[in-house]
């Protein structure tokens, strides 16, 4: 199975070099990298020249901005059966692609595979929804985050395999692009599996130390994708409205109050405000 990694990048060079180095060391070699370069200043040209890459690379420069739009553009150039959308500031463990292919081979019914997201200590989970234990998952409890998801193109519902350009960094709603895609695919009946033994490293930007502005923006994306599917009369969204827009943020605020943790309280409050902002703004 050939793997196609579609990477959208803007404004990063050192982080990208770390990711390229992690690809150099992959134990599974049948893969390609498709870089969608949104930089205007040739920022990563020197990085690509300095890295002696021993794998196929397509370097595509584009004149538009937007993470989802760039990834969607890169899909058309993918030659592999398996496709993924790594971040330009993540790093793969050396055996990521080997384990991904093994999982798809051993579980012929799954179309989606999610790896675990770890901080760079290699012991603690980072951004996204993670668990210590492998498990199948559904639209009601989605696992991972966009850069940990792998899709088998021969098994996935291709009519649903695209990214909504309204979501993601550089778009109207700067967040939730991965969950919007994942929910749409799971709703269509595609099967999914999560395996934390597949390790992808990413700085932890999803805790209560994150800035207020970023929290509001990312949360607005969650509210907007809930509203998008609510507008389609998807009854499953009633569950998400109750869980994500009422119960979960209020419970987190209550726990923060009991613990006297002001930072966590502010984080949870901004999460609640951002989700409702996105929900109310979507479609205007």
N, C-alpha and C positions, 0 to 999 in steps of 0.2 A: 504494500500500500504506500503510495506516495503522499507526502504531507505538504500542503501549501500554507505558508505562513504569510498573511497579509498584514503588513505593519504600516500604519499611518504615523508620520512623525512631523513635528513642528517645534523648533526652539530648543531641541536637545541634541547634544553631541557626545559628551562623556558617557551619559547613561546608555545611549545607543551602542557605543563601543563595548560596554560591559555585556549587553545582550548579544552582540555579534560574537564576542568571545565565547559565550555560553553555547552558541550554535556550533562553533568550531569543535567543541568537545562532545557533541552528541554521539552516543553509541549507535544510534540508528541513523543511517546516512541517506536514505531515500527521501529527501525533502528539498524544497526550494523556498527562497525568501523573496517576497514581492514588497518592495519599499515604495510607499506613496509619499513622496517628498513635497511638503507644502512650504518649505523654506524659500524665501526670495533671494537670500544672500549666499547660496551655496554652502550653507553651514555644515552640512554633513559630507560634502565632497571629499574633504581631506581625511575624514574618518574612514570612508570607504576605500580610499587609496592606501591608507596605512594598514588596514586589516587585510591580511592575506587569506581571503576566504576560500575554503576548499569545498564550497557548495554553490549551486546555481543562485544567482541574484539578479532580479529585475529591478532596476532603479528608475522609477517613473516620476518625473517632475510635473507637478500640476499647478495651475494658476488659481485654484479655489481653496477655501478653508472649510474645515468641518470634519471631525473625526469619522462620523458615520458616512458622510458622502465619500470620503477618501477610501474607507474600507469597502464600501459598496462598489466603488470604481475598480478596486483591486481584484474583486471576485472574478471579473471577466477574464483576467489573465491567469487564473489558477489552473494548473495542470493536474493537481492531485485529487485523490479520492477523499482525503481528509483535509479540512480547512480550519484555520484558527486565526484569531486576531490579537496577537501579542501587543502589549503596550511597549512604547519606546523607552520605558524606564523599568521594565521587569527583567528578570534573569531566569533562564531555565536550568533546573538540575540536569546533570549530564545524561540521565536516562529517561527524560520526559517523553521524548518521541517514541522510544522503544516501548515504554509502558503503555502509551496511548494506543499504539498499533496492537499490542498484545491484548488490551482490553476489548478493542473492537473485534478482533479475531475470535476471542473466547465468548463474546456476547453478541451473536449475530442479529439480535433483535433491537439493539440500541442504536439510535441515530445520533445521540448527543452524549458527550462525555465531559465531565467537569473535574479538573484537578484541584488540589488544595492550594490556597494562597497563603504564603508564609512571609514573615518579616525576615530580615537578613541574618537573624540569629539561628535560623533553620529549626527553631523549636516552638515558636509562637505563631499563631495564625495572624494574618494581616487583614487586608481589605476584603470585603465580600462576605458571603454566607458560607461558613465552614463547619465541619464536624470532625471528631476524631475517628469516626467509623465510616467505612464504605456503605453506600446505600443507593437504592433507586430513589428517584424523586419525581414529583409531578408539578403541575402548574400551581398547586396550592402551597407548595414549600420548595421554592427554587433554590438551587445550590450554586456556589461559586460566584464568579463575576465575569465580565465580558472577556478579559484576557486569559481566563482559565478554561474557557469552553472550547471544545473541539467538535466538529460536525462531520459526519460521514455523508458525503454528497449523494451517494447512491442509495442511501436509506432515508434521508430527510425529505420532507415534503418541499420540493423545489419551488413551488408556487408561493410558499411562505418564506423562502430564504432570501431575504434582503434586509437592509437596515433602513429604518425610517429616518430621513434626513432632518426631521424636526428635533431629534434627540442626540445628545452627546456634546462634547466640548466643541465650541465653535458654532453651535446651532441655537435655535430658539430656546430649547430647554437643555442646559448643559449637564445632563446626567441621565441615567437609566436606559441608555441605548441597548445595553446588553440584556437587561431584563425584559425590555419591550420585545426584542427579537426572540428571546428564550420563551417567554410566555406564549407568543404567537405560535411557535413551533410545537410546544407542548399541548396547547389547546387543539392543534390539528391532529394530535394523536401520536406524535413522535415520542419514542421512549428514551429515557435519560438515566445516566448512572454517574454517581459522584465517588471519586476515589482519592482520599487524602494522601495516599502513598505516592501519588504523582505530585511532585513539589515544584511550584513556581514561586519565585521570590519577588516581593514588591514592598517598597516602603509603606509602613502603616499610616495611611492618610484618612482612615475611617474611624478614628477615635475622637473623644471629646476635646482633644487639643487642636482639632482642625479649626480654621478661622470661621468667623460668623458668616462672612460673605459666601465662602465656599459651601458651607453647610446649607445655606438658604438656596443656593443655585442647584446643588445636587438633589436636594429634597424636592425642589420644584419639578425636577424631571420625573421623580417617582409619582407625584400627584398628577402630572400631566398624562403619563401613560395609563394610570388608572382611569382618568377621565376619558381618554381615547377609547378604551374598550367599553367603558360605561355607555358612551355615546353609540356604540354598536349593539347595545342591549344585551351585553354579555352578563348573564346573571351571576357568574362567578365573581364579578367585581363587587358584589355586595359583601362578600367575605373579606376582600381586600380593603374596602372602605372601612369596615368595622375594625379589622385587625391593624392595618398600617396607618390609618388616618385618625383613629380614636384610641383603641385599647393599648397598643404597644407604646406610643409616645407618652400617653398619660401615666402608664405603669412605670416607665423609665423616669419620668419626672417625680413620681411619688417615691421611688427608691432613692433617687438623688436627694430629695428632701429629708428622708429618714436618715440617710448617711451624712447629711450636712455637706454634700459635695456640690459646691456652687458651680464649678466648671461643667460638671455632668448635667446639672440642671439647665444651665444656659444652652448647652448642646442639644438636649432633648426638646427644649422649648423651641429653638430655632428649627429643629427637624419638623416639629408639628406645624409651625408657621409656614415653612417652605413647602411642605406637602400640600397644604390647603391653598397656598398661592398658586401652585402649579395646576391643581385641580380646577380652581375657579378660572384661571387664565386660558386653559387649553381651548382652542377653537375660536378664540376671539380674533 
